[in-house]
Amino acid sequence: PGERRFLVLHRYAEELLGGGNYAAAQEELARALEWLRKQEGTAAAESLGLAEELLARSEDGMRGERLAEGARAALERGDYGEALEFVEAARTVYGRLGDARQEPALVAYQERAQRGLQATDR
């Protein structure tokens, strides 16, 4: 029963991660890890390793979201160089995750930052 419960949770966590819902995935996985750490046996150990990998992905996704938000905030402050740094960092994180959903926003931030740099260089 415990293994089946984890498989259902695993599928759900994968769906959340696949949909970019990193915070919800992290929440579900944290609960699963707490439960798995109380279990014994090889299946529990394997499931624990998998849950930890998924949790790391959710944390990366949340890091990407913070970096993209940092880019937006830097643009609002007129710190175009910092905005470009945030964009590149967010791209790296999302690239590791294979998540291209944020790319249109990152392109817009990058273009805006580049225009801002060009305008301030004149």
Disulfide bonds with the S-S distance in Angstrom:
none
